[in-house]
Amino acid sequence: MANGKAHERINLIFLAVGIVISVALIKNNSTFEGLFIIVGYIIGTFFIGPDLDLRSRPFKRWGWFRFIWVPYQTFKHRSIWTHGYVIGDVIRYAYLSIWYIILLLVLSLVLRTSIGELLNTSLIFIEEHKTIFFSIFVGNVLSSAAHTLTDRTTSAFKKFF
């Protein structure tokens, strides 16, 4: 299993390949989805990666907000729920969504407005920018896949030798 620094270096190598592909997407389609895939990949590499189930580098980067990942760390390390292709990312985003709803609840109390109104405004914003959100998610999935592939490859290599 690779350490945190190795994961980041390998992910950045994959990112270079992704940038070339994204530039081709931007050039051919004159859209910026490729740019948001890169953004999602960077976010996935440094902040929302599979190793949030440990006291890892991404966990520490959350600073004062790292407490939100402590309950998530009850998952077994490298389980399908944290390191599974796509499913790990879906679970992390669902987990963050729960914290977002808690934030909206607090805001509704402070602003004296209904949580339904805040949630509806959020959903409208997401709907209006769904391509951007989806592109960021795809980038995050690619980053996590590179991470998990690295874990599996280095583990297999160590078992072989």
N, C-alpha and C positions, 0 to 999 in steps of 0.2 A: 504494500500500500504506500502510495506517495505521500510525502508530507505537504503541509499547506503551501510552502514556497514553490515546491515542484508542481503542484496543481496549478498554481497561478501562472507559472512560466509556460507550462504546456497549454493551458487555456489561451494564453496570449499568442502562442504560435498558431493555434487553430483560429484565433481572431484575425490574424493577418490574412489567412486564406478566406475567411468570411468577408473581410473588407474588400478583397478583390471581387468576390461574387456580388457583394452589395453594390459596388461601383458599377458593375455590369447591369444590375437591376435598375439602378437609378438612370443609367445612360439609355437603356432600352425602353423603359417604361415612363421615364421622366416623372417618377414618383419618389418619395422619400421613405418608403417602407424599409428599404435596406438600411437606411440610417438608424431607424428605430430598432431594427433587429440587432445592430451593433450596440446600441444603447442597452438593450435587454441583455445582451451577452455580457457586457461589462458589469451591469448590475448583478447578474447571476454569478459571475466569477468572484466579485468582491463583497457582495452583500447578501444575496438570497440563494446561496449554494447548498448542496446536499449536506455539508459538514456543519450546518447549524444545529445538528443533533449532538454536537460536542462543544466544548469551550474552545472553539477554533478561532482562526484569524477573522473570518467573516463575522462570527459571533462578537468578537471584541470590537470590530468596527462600528457596531451599533451604539457604542458609547453608553450614554445614560439610558437608552431604550433597549439595551440587551436583555433586560428583565422579561420582555415579552417572549423571548425564545426559551426561557427556562422550562415552562411546561412542555414545550415541543421536544425538549431533550429527554423526555421520558420514553421516546421511541428508541428502540434498539439501534445502535449505530450500524450503518450500512444495510438496514432492512429495506425491503421493497418500498416501504412508506417514505423513506428518506432518500434512498439512492436508486429507486426504480425509475426507469425511463418514462418520462411524461407524468406518471402517477405521483412521483415525489414532488414535482413542480406544482401539480394541481393541488396537492395537499398543502404545500407551503403557501400558495395563494389563498386557498380556503381558510387556512389558519390566520393569515394576515387580514382577511376579510372580517373575521370575527373581531379582531382588535380594532378594525376600522369602524365596525358597528358600535363597539364600546365607546370609541372616540365620538361618534355621532350622538350617542346617548348623553355623554357628558356635555357636548356642545348644545344639545337641545335644552338641557337644564340651565346652562349658563345664558344662552340666548333667549330662553323662554319661548321656544318654538317647538313644534312637534317633530319627533324623530322621523315620522313618516315623510314630512316635508323635506327634511335634510336628505333622507335616503332617496326620495324621488328625484331631487336635484342632482344627486350623485349619479343615479342611474341614467338620467337624461344626458349628463356630461359624458358618461362612458359610452352610451349609444352614439352620440355625436362624434366621438373619437375612437370608435371601435377598431378601426384599422391600425391606429397607433398602438392601442392597448394590445391587440393581437400580435402585432409585430414585436413589441417588447417581450411578450410572453414567449414567442417563438425563439427569440434570442436567448432568453433565460433557459428554455428547454435545451437548446443547442449547447449552451455552457454546461449545464448539468450533465448532459450526455457525454461531453468530453471528460468531465470529472469522473463519472462512473466508469467510463471506458478505461481511463487511466488507472483507476483503482483495480479493476478486474484484470487488466493487462499486467500490471506490476505484481499483483498477487499470484497470477498464473506463472509469471516468470520466476518468482521467488520459489514457488513450489517445484518447478521444473529443475531448478539448480539448487 
